[in-house]
Amino acid sequence: MKICILGPGIKPIPPSGWGAVEILIDDIRNCLEKLGHEVKIINLKNLDLAASLINYMNPDFVHIQYDEHIDIAKKLNCKNIAVTSHFGYLENRSKWGGYYYKIFSKIATSNSNIFCLSPGIKDVYADACVESNRLFVIPNGVRTDLFNFSLECNRPNDSLYLAKIEERKKQYIYQNIENLYFAGNIADDRFDKKSNRYLGEMTKKDLYQDLTQFANLVLLSDGEAHPLVCTEALSAGLGIVVSEPASANLDLSLPFINQIPNDKLNDIDYVTSVIEKNRKISIKMRKDIRDYAINNFDWMHVVKNIYIKKIESILEKK
């Protein structure tokens, strides 16, 4: 099969540093090629030029991995098209604003299929009267093979909040919780960058090597699609404590995954107790945690058993 993936055109693919969308596009490409498919990535802001290159390629399927590029669908000869939105507030209409309403309405009224990152996102499109045969749930995956894994936890009393430090991620609320460390570039002045528990911005190399040292990961943001960092933490053997918006595609019945209800996010004592409880449980289940990541979120599993099958069903439908 000949597949074309359209990137945002903002950072290189693969990125030289951080860039979640760019990383996952490259990961999907690598898995598809290993499975024998021909893949071309077009990573341009200029949609006229991008459309010309895609039409010249004449692919069997086009995946638009940036919702703001939805207008290109009308320029393509290929009719087997899907679009994915990575907008963190997709399930919270109060956070959309007029700009995103325009993007959402274009996607909803297009003829393109929609690859949703979670069942909750699928419900948002369904509530907007998008036909069910255009909606497919495909979670993000992770390169589990890249993450160092230690059966023994080197820092059994320490938790990590790994994310860009910004309003959506809410780190400033939790920065005084004991044994909770923070890593990420700072874009929120309310966070104390002089704290001895601020580790700075981790490189990808450090992330792959050192994430496994911690007992668990914390992510209590007020908006996410399907956060890559959660599957990365699971790959390294960490338990996770997440907010409701950050819990997409996770099995909340598992003892090493805890969800903080929305009405408890500002209750620091409650949040602290859940993090501590999760730490104690998770350091005893590290192999189980990593196995869960491999069996459910490894990119090869996602691409082979979900992504390709959804594409094939679209081609059969046509």
C-alpha positions as CSV (number, residue, x, y, z in Angstrom):
1,M,0.0,0.0,0.0
2,K,1.2,3.5,-0.8
3,I,0.5,5.9,2.1
4,C,1.2,9.6,2.4
5,I,1.3,11.4,5.8
6,L,0.9,15.1,5.9
7,G,2.8,16.8,8.8
8,P,2.3,20.3,10.3
9,G,5.3,21.8,8.5
10,I,6.5,23.5,11.7
11,K,9.4,21.2,12.8
12,P,11.5,18.6,10.9
13,I,10.4,15.0,10.9
14,P,11.9,13.4,12.9
15,P,12.4,16.4,15.1
16,S,15.8,17.4,16.4
17,G,14.4,17.8,19.9
18,W,10.9,17.8,21.2
19,G,7.8,17.6,19.0
20,A,5.1,15.0,19.9
21,V,3.3,15.0,16.6
22,E,6.5,14.9,14.6
23,I,7.8,12.0,16.7
24,L,4.6,9.9,16.3
25,I,4.5,10.6,12.5
26,D,8.1,9.2,12.2
27,D,7.2,6.3,14.4
28,I,4.2,5.4,12.3
29,R,6.3,5.7,9.1
30,N,9.0,3.3,10.5
31,C,6.4,0.7,11.5
32,L,4.6,0.9,8.1
33,E,7.8,0.5,6.2
34,K,8.8,-2.5,8.3
35,L,5.4,-4.0,7.4
36,G,6.2,-3.5,3.7
37,H,4.2,-0.4,2.9
38,E,5.5,2.6,0.9
39,V,5.3,5.8,2.9
40,K,6.0,9.4,2.0
41,I,5.9,12.2,4.5
42,I,5.0,15.7,3.2
43,N,5.8,18.2,5.9
44,L,4.9,21.6,4.5
45,K,2.9,24.7,5.5
46,N,2.3,25.5,1.8
47,L,-0.8,23.5,1.1
48,D,-0.8,24.2,-2.7
49,L,2.7,22.8,-3.0
50,A,1.9,19.9,-0.6
51,A,-1.2,19.0,-2.7
52,S,0.9,19.0,-5.9
53,L,3.4,16.6,-4.4
54,I,0.8,14.3,-3.0
55,N,-1.1,14.2,-6.2
56,Y,2.1,13.4,-8.1
57,M,2.8,10.6,-5.6
58,N,-0.7,9.2,-6.3
59,P,-1.1,7.4,-2.9
60,D,-3.7,4.9,-2.0
61,F,-4.3,6.7,1.3
62,V,-3.6,10.2,2.7
63,H,-3.4,10.9,6.5
64,I,-3.6,14.5,7.5
65,Q,-1.8,14.7,10.9
66,Y,-2.6,18.3,11.5
67,D,-6.2,19.5,11.7
68,E,-5.4,23.1,10.5
69,H,-4.4,21.5,7.1
70,I,-7.9,20.2,6.5
71,D,-8.4,22.5,3.5
72,I,-6.0,20.4,1.5
73,A,-8.5,17.6,1.3
74,K,-10.4,19.5,-1.4
75,K,-7.2,19.8,-3.5
76,L,-6.3,16.1,-3.5
77,N,-7.1,13.6,-6.2
78,C,-7.0,10.7,-3.7
79,K,-10.4,10.3,-2.0
80,N,-9.2,7.9,0.7
81,I,-8.3,10.6,3.3
82,A,-8.3,10.7,7.1
83,V,-7.5,13.6,9.4
84,T,-6.4,13.6,13.0
85,S,-6.7,16.4,15.5
86,H,-4.2,16.6,18.4
87,F,-5.9,19.6,20.0
88,G,-5.7,19.2,23.8
89,Y,-9.1,20.7,24.5
90,L,-11.1,18.8,21.8
91,E,-13.3,17.3,24.5
92,N,-13.9,20.7,26.2
93,R,-15.9,23.1,24.0
94,S,-15.6,25.9,26.5
95,K,-11.9,26.1,25.6
96,W,-12.3,26.1,21.9
97,G,-12.7,29.8,20.9
98,G,-13.8,30.9,17.5
99,Y,-10.7,29.8,15.7
100,Y,-11.0,26.2,16.6
101,Y,-14.8,26.2,16.0
102,K,-13.9,27.0,12.4
103,I,-11.4,24.1,12.1
104,F,-13.7,21.7,13.8
105,S,-16.7,22.6,11.5
106,K,-14.5,22.2,8.4
107,I,-13.5,18.7,9.6
108,A,-17.0,17.8,10.6
109,T,-18.5,18.9,7.2
110,S,-15.8,17.5,5.0
111,N,-15.9,14.1,3.3
112,S,-12.7,13.0,5.1
113,N,-12.6,10.2,7.6
114,I,-11.6,11.1,11.1
115,F,-9.0,9.2,13.1
116,C,-9.9,10.0,16.7
117,L,-7.2,9.6,19.4
118,S,-9.8,8.4,22.0
119,P,-13.4,7.2,22.3
120,G,-14.2,10.5,24.0
121,I,-13.0,12.5,20.9
122,K,-15.1,10.2,18.7
123,D,-18.1,11.1,20.8
124,V,-17.5,14.8,20.3
125,Y,-17.6,14.3,16.5
126,A,-20.7,12.0,16.8
127,D,-22.5,14.7,18.8
128,A,-21.8,17.1,15.9
129,C,-23.7,14.7,13.7
130,V,-20.7,13.3,11.9
131,E,-21.6,10.0,10.2
132,S,-20.4,7.0,12.3
133,N,-18.8,5.3,9.2
134,R,-16.3,8.2,9.1
135,L,-15.2,7.9,12.7
136,F,-12.4,5.6,13.8
137,V,-10.5,5.4,17.1
138,I,-6.8,5.0,16.8
139,P,-4.8,5.7,20.0
140,N,-1.2,7.0,20.0
141,G,1.5,4.4,20.3
142,V,5.0,4.5,21.8
143,R,8.4,3.1,20.8
144,T,8.7,0.8,23.9
145,D,12.0,-0.5,22.6
146,L,13.6,2.9,23.1
147,F,13.0,3.1,26.8
148,N,15.5,1.7,29.3
149,F,13.7,-0.5,31.8
150,S,14.9,-1.4,35.3
151,L,13.0,-4.0,37.3
152,E,14.2,-2.3,40.5
153,C,13.3,1.3,41.0
154,N,16.3,3.5,41.8
155,R,14.1,6.4,43.2
156,P,11.2,4.6,44.9
157,N,10.1,7.7,46.8
158,D,10.1,10.1,43.9
159,S,7.4,11.0,41.3
160,L,8.0,12.9,38.1
161,Y,5.7,15.5,36.4
162,L,7.1,15.5,32.9
163,A,5.6,18.0,30.5
164,K,6.0,21.5,29.1
165,I,5.3,23.8,32.1
166,E,2.3,25.8,31.0
167,E,-1.2,26.8,32.0
168,R,-2.8,23.7,30.5
169,K,-0.6,21.4,32.5
170,K,-1.2,23.1,35.9
171,Q,2.2,22.4,37.4
172,Y,2.2,25.5,39.5
173,I,-0.7,24.1,41.6
174,Y,1.3,21.1,42.6
175,Q,4.9,22.4,42.9
176,N,4.9,22.2,46.7
177,I,4.1,18.5,46.9
178,E,6.9,16.7,48.6
179,N,8.9,14.2,46.4
180,L,7.2,15.4,43.2
181,Y,9.9,16.5,40.6
182,F,9.3,18.5,37.5
183,A,10.9,18.4,34.1
184,G,10.0,20.5,31.0
185,N,10.6,23.9,29.4
186,I,8.9,26.7,31.3
187,A,6.2,28.8,29.7
188,D,4.3,29.7,33.0
189,D,5.7,32.4,35.3
190,R,3.8,31.1,38.2
191,F,6.1,28.0,38.5
192,D,9.2,28.5,40.6
193,K,12.1,27.6,38.3
194,K,14.5,28.0,41.3
195,S,13.0,25.0,43.1
196,N,15.4,22.2,43.9
197,R,12.8,19.8,42.5
198,Y,12.8,21.4,39.0
199,L,15.1,19.3,36.8
200,G,15.1,21.5,33.8
201,E,14.2,20.3,30.3
202,M,15.2,16.6,29.7
203,T,16.7,15.7,26.4
204,K,15.2,12.8,24.5
205,K,18.3,10.8,25.3
206,D,18.0,11.5,29.0
207,L,14.3,10.6,28.8
208,Y,14.9,7.2,27.2
209,Q,17.7,6.4,29.7
210,D,16.5,7.9,33.0
211,L,12.7,7.9,33.1
212,T,12.8,4.4,34.6
213,Q,14.5,5.7,37.7
214,F,11.3,7.2,39.0
215,A,8.4,5.4,40.8
216,N,5.5,7.0,38.9
217,L,4.5,9.8,36.6
218,V,2.0,12.6,37.3
219,L,0.0,14.5,34.7
220,L,-2.9,16.6,36.0
221,S,-3.6,18.8,33.0
222,D,-7.1,20.2,32.2
223,G,-7.0,19.2,28.6
224,E,-5.3,16.4,26.6
225,A,-6.1,14.3,23.5
226,H,-4.0,11.1,24.2
227,P,-0.8,12.3,25.9
228,L,2.3,10.5,24.7
229,V,4.1,10.9,28.0
230,C,1.7,8.5,29.7
231,T,2.6,5.6,27.4
232,E,6.3,6.6,27.6
233,A,6.1,6.3,31.4
234,L,4.4,2.9,31.2
235,S,7.1,1.7,28.8
236,A,9.7,2.6,31.5
237,G,7.8,0.7,34.2
238,L,6.2,3.7,35.9
239,G,2.7,3.9,37.4
240,I,0.7,6.9,36.5
241,V,-1.5,9.4,38.2
242,V,-3.6,11.4,35.8
243,S,-6.5,13.9,35.6
244,E,-9.7,12.9,33.9
245,P,-8.7,14.8,30.7
246,A,-5.4,13.0,30.6
247,S,-6.7,9.4,31.0
248,A,-7.7,8.6,27.4
249,N,-7.4,4.9,26.4
250,L,-6.0,3.9,29.9
251,D,-7.5,0.9,31.8
252,L,-8.5,2.7,35.0
253,S,-9.2,-0.7,36.7
254,L,-5.4,-1.4,36.9
255,P,-3.9,-0.8,40.3
256,F,-0.9,1.2,38.9
257,I,-3.2,3.7,37.2
258,N,-5.0,6.3,39.3
259,Q,-7.3,9.0,38.0
260,I,-7.9,12.2,40.1
261,P,-11.5,13.4,39.7
262,N,-12.0,16.9,38.4
263,D,-13.5,18.1,41.7
264,K,-10.4,16.9,43.6
265,L,-7.7,18.5,41.5
266,N,-7.3,21.4,43.9
267,D,-7.3,19.2,47.0
268,I,-3.6,19.0,47.5
269,D,-3.8,16.6,50.5
270,Y,-6.0,14.2,48.4
271,V,-3.7,14.4,45.3
272,T,-0.6,13.9,47.5
273,S,-2.1,10.8,49.1
274,V,-3.0,9.3,45.7
275,I,0.5,9.9,44.3
276,E,2.0,8.3,47.4
277,K,-0.3,5.3,47.2
278,N,0.4,4.8,43.5
279,R,4.1,5.0,44.1
280,K,4.0,2.2,46.7
281,I,1.9,-0.1,44.4
282,S,3.8,0.7,41.2
283,I,7.3,-0.1,42.4
284,K,6.2,-3.7,43.0
285,M,4.6,-4.1,39.6
286,R,7.1,-2.6,37.2
287,K,7.3,-5.6,34.9
288,D,3.5,-5.8,34.8
289,I,3.4,-2.1,33.9
290,R,5.9,-2.4,31.1
291,D,4.1,-5.5,29.7
292,Y,0.8,-3.5,29.7
293,A,2.5,-0.8,27.6
294,I,4.0,-3.3,25.1
295,N,0.8,-5.3,24.7
296,N,-1.4,-2.2,24.3
297,F,0.5,0.8,23.1
298,D,3.7,-0.4,21.3
299,W,3.6,1.3,17.9
300,M,4.0,-1.9,16.0
301,H,1.0,-3.3,17.7
302,V,-1.1,-0.2,17.1
303,V,0.0,0.1,13.4
304,K,-0.4,-3.6,12.6
305,N,-3.6,-4.4,14.5
306,I,-5.5,-1.1,14.4
307,Y,-4.1,1.6,12.0
308,I,-3.7,-0.7,8.9
309,K,-7.0,-2.4,9.6
310,K,-8.9,0.9,9.7
311,I,-7.2,2.0,6.5
312,E,-8.1,-1.3,4.8
313,S,-11.8,-0.9,5.9
314,I,-11.9,2.5,4.3
315,L,-10.4,1.3,1.1
316,E,-12.9,-1.6,1.0
317,K,-15.7,0.8,1.7
318,K,-14.7,2.9,-1.3
